[in-house]
Amino acid sequence: MAYSSGRDFPVTKLSRVVDCGILYLCGNCRLPVGDTNDWTGNDSANNAVLLKAVSQFVKSERLKKSTDPHDAGSQYKPLTCSKCHHVLGKFYSSTPVHLNYKCNLYNIDNAAITRYTFGENLQQIISTSDAPVTLEMCHYYEEEFKKQKVLLNILYERLVKLEESFPSGASLSVQEGPSTSRSQP
């Protein structure tokens, strides 16, 4: 028996894998559910991932008493995606002794999630139209827009200098410079 956080559980029920940076996504809308930083193990008997914590996109419902034969006597909160309401798994608040290894952990059903391993092509997992817009993405795009604006101004100045070097009758005149009236957020 292994000892963790005051609970005994059989090590054979959990299978550990090497942490290679996996992000767990909702199988329906692809919002992040959790990652391997909070990974505790896999419950291979019930085809579930056990996590210590989940993202803010996972919503827990009211406490229910289980009637399923494999976890009879347990009390749990069903877990759903906050965007699409897809059922993701269970959070057990009390269990019989033989299921104590599941207690106070987020039991995410493998069939309800998609995995993204860091370094893979994210476009294969999330289409750009479905990807959630985050504050980090907004900052990234804002920085890219600033870089493009600087580049556009440099090119405009070079074009003006180039036109000034031509004889006055042979030049193509630039009517306006780049727009700088874009409002700042």
Summary of the structure (lengths in Angstrom):
residues: 185
radius of gyration: 26.8
end to end distance: 56.7
largest distance: 92.7
contacts: 452
relative contact order: 0.14
helix: 28%
strand: 30%
